[in-house]
Amino acid sequence: MADHTPTGPVELGAEMDYREHEKSYALFNTIVKYGSMATVALLIAMAFGFFTTAGFFSATFLFIILIAAGTFLLR
Protein backbone atom coordinates (compact mmCIF):
# COMPACT_ATOMS: atom_id res chain seq x y z
CA MET A 1 0.00 0.00 0.00
CA ALA A 2 1.15 3.50 -0.74
CA ASP A 3 1.66 5.86 2.18
CA HIS A 4 -0.27 9.09 1.55
CA THR A 5 0.47 10.90 4.80
CA PRO A 6 1.65 14.47 4.29
CA THR A 7 5.29 15.06 5.08
CA GLY A 8 5.50 18.82 4.46
CA PRO A 9 4.77 21.67 6.82
CA VAL A 10 1.27 21.96 8.18
CA GLU A 11 0.92 25.61 7.24
CA LEU A 12 1.59 26.34 3.59
CA GLY A 13 1.61 29.74 1.92
CA ALA A 14 1.47 33.04 3.74
CA GLU A 15 1.43 33.17 7.52
CA MET A 16 -1.98 33.31 9.16
CA ASP A 17 -3.02 36.56 10.78
CA TYR A 18 -4.44 35.02 13.96
CA ARG A 19 -5.42 38.38 15.46
CA GLU A 20 -7.63 39.14 12.44
CA HIS A 21 -9.02 35.60 12.51
CA GLU A 22 -10.05 35.98 16.16
CA LYS A 23 -11.68 39.35 15.44
CA SER A 24 -13.65 37.84 12.55
CA TYR A 25 -14.74 34.90 14.70
CA ALA A 26 -15.86 37.23 17.51
CA LEU A 27 -17.85 39.32 15.00
CA PHE A 28 -19.47 36.17 13.59
CA ASN A 29 -20.46 35.02 17.09
CA THR A 30 -21.95 38.44 17.86
CA ILE A 31 -23.98 38.48 14.64
CA VAL A 32 -25.29 34.96 15.30
CA LYS A 33 -26.14 35.79 18.92
CA TYR A 34 -28.09 38.97 18.16
CA GLY A 35 -29.62 37.54 15.00
CA SER A 36 -30.98 34.56 16.92
CA MET A 37 -32.33 36.86 19.61
CA ALA A 38 -34.08 39.04 17.00
CA THR A 39 -35.58 35.98 15.29
CA VAL A 40 -36.95 34.61 18.55
CA ALA A 41 -38.35 38.03 19.52
CA LEU A 42 -40.02 38.34 16.11
CA LEU A 43 -41.58 34.88 16.36
CA ILE A 44 -42.91 35.60 19.87
CA ALA A 45 -44.33 38.96 18.77
CA MET A 46 -45.92 37.41 15.69
CA ALA A 47 -47.54 34.66 17.76
CA PHE A 48 -48.78 37.29 20.21
CA GLY A 49 -50.21 39.41 17.40
CA PHE A 50 -51.82 36.58 15.43
CA PHE A 51 -53.20 34.33 18.17
CA THR A 52 -54.51 36.91 20.62
CA THR A 53 -56.83 39.86 20.23
CA ALA A 54 -53.99 42.28 20.98
CA GLY A 55 -53.40 43.37 17.41
CA PHE A 56 -50.52 44.79 15.41
CA PHE A 57 -49.49 47.71 17.61
CA SER A 58 -49.36 45.63 20.78
CA ALA A 59 -47.28 43.01 19.00
CA THR A 60 -44.93 45.71 17.70
CA PHE A 61 -44.58 47.13 21.21
CA LEU A 62 -43.88 43.63 22.56
CA PHE A 63 -41.23 43.14 19.86
CA ILE A 64 -39.50 46.37 20.86
CA ILE A 65 -39.62 45.39 24.54
CA LEU A 66 -38.18 41.93 23.77
CA ILE A 67 -35.38 43.40 21.65
CA ALA A 68 -34.46 45.87 24.39
CA ALA A 69 -34.51 43.18 27.10
CA GLY A 70 -32.56 40.73 24.94
CA THR A 71 -29.94 43.32 24.09
CA PHE A 72 -29.55 44.18 27.77
CA LEU A 73 -29.23 40.51 28.76
CA LEU A 74 -26.81 39.56 25.97
CA ARG A 75 -24.32 42.36 26.60
C-alpha positions in Angstrom: 0.0 0.0 0.0 1.1 3.5 -0.7 1.7 5.9 2.2 -0.3 9.1 1.5 0.5 10.9 4.8 1.7 14.5 4.3 5.3 15.1 5.1 5.5 18.8 4.5 4.8 21.7 6.8 1.3 22.0 8.2 0.9 25.6 7.2 1.6 26.3 3.6 1.6 29.7 1.9 1.5 33.0 3.7 1.4 33.2 7.5 -2.0 33.3 9.2 -3.0 36.6 10.8 -4.4 35.0 14.0 -5.4 38.4 15.5 -7.6 39.1 12.4 -9.0 35.6 12.5 -10.1 36.0 16.2 -11.7 39.4 15.4 -13.7 37.8 12.6 -14.7 34.9 14.7 -15.9 37.2 17.5 -17.8 39.3 15.0 -19.5 36.2 13.6 -20.5 35.0 17.1 -21.9 38.4 17.9 -24.0 38.5 14.6 -25.3 35.0 15.3 -26.1 35.8 18.9 -28.1 39.0 18.2 -29.6 37.5 15.0 -31.0 34.6 16.9 -32.3 36.9 19.6 -34.1 39.0 17.0 -35.6 36.0 15.3 -37.0 34.6 18.6 -38.4 38.0 19.5 -40.0 38.3 16.1 -41.6 34.9 16.4 -42.9 35.6 19.9 -44.3 39.0 18.8 -45.9 37.4 15.7 -47.5 34.7 17.8 -48.8 37.3 20.2 -50.2 39.4 17.4 -51.8 36.6 15.4 -53.2 34.3 18.2 -54.5 36.9 20.6 -56.8 39.9 20.2 -54.0 42.3 21.0 -53.4 43.4 17.4 -50.5 44.8 15.4 -49.5 47.7 17.6 -49.4 45.6 20.8 -47.3 43.0 19.0 -44.9 45.7 17.7 -44.6 47.1 21.2 -43.9 43.6 22.6 -41.2 43.1 19.9 -39.5 46.4 20.9 -39.6 45.4 24.5 -38.2 41.9 23.8 -35.4 43.4 21.6 -34.5 45.9 24.4 -34.5 43.2 27.1 -32.6 40.7 24.9 -29.9 43.3 24.1 -29.5 44.2 27.8 -29.2 40.5 28.8 -26.8 39.6 26.0 -24.3 42.4 26.6 
